[in-house]
């Protein structure tokens, strides 16, 4: 009988975790769109710089293997 209780507790915790993580999505999207609208150019500049840095780091990692 113990494994069944353990199994139901595991299912309950899994369901609670899924419900908690699914609630994060809409709030995150709302805040992101709000700050994007508020900051516009500054936010776009930060995204552009982060993309450029990402490409540079990926290129450095690629060429370091050769």
C-alpha positions in Angstrom: 0.0 0.0 0.0 2.9 2.4 0.6 3.9 2.7 -3.1 0.4 3.8 -4.0 0.5 6.6 -1.5 4.0 7.6 -2.6 2.8 7.6 -6.3 -0.2 9.8 -5.6 1.9 12.3 -3.7 4.3 12.4 -6.7 1.4 13.0 -9.0 0.0 15.7 -6.8 3.4 17.5 -6.6 3.8 17.2 -10.3 0.4 18.8 -11.0 1.1 21.6 -8.5 4.4 22.3 -10.2 2.8 22.4 -13.7 0.1 24.7 -12.4 2.6 27.0 -10.8 4.8 27.3 -13.9 1.9 27.8 -16.3 0.8 30.8 -14.2 4.2 32.5 -14.8 3.8 32.8 -18.5 1.1 35.4 -18.9 2.6 37.7 -16.2 6.0 37.5 -17.8 4.6 38.4 -21.3 2.6 41.3 -19.9 5.6 42.8 -18.1 7.8 42.3 -21.1 5.4 44.1 -23.4 4.9 46.9 -20.9 8.6 47.6 -20.5 9.2 47.2 -24.2 6.6 49.9 -24.9 7.9 52.1 -22.1 11.6 51.9 -23.0 11.4 51.4 -26.8 14.8 52.5 -28.2 16.8 51.7 -25.2 15.3 48.3 -24.9 16.0 47.7 -28.6 19.6 48.8 -28.2 20.1 46.3 -25.4 18.6 43.5 -27.5 20.8 44.4 -30.4 24.0 44.4 -28.2 23.1 41.1 -26.6 22.6 39.5 -30.0 25.9 40.8 -31.3 27.7 39.6 -28.1 26.0 36.2 -28.5 27.2 35.9 -32.1 30.8 36.9 -31.1 30.9 34.4 -28.2 29.5 31.6 -30.5 32.1 32.4 -33.2 34.9 32.4 -30.6 33.7 29.1 -29.2 33.5 27.6 -32.8 37.0 28.7 -33.8 38.6 27.7 -30.5 38.0 24.0 -31.4 40.2 24.3 -34.5 
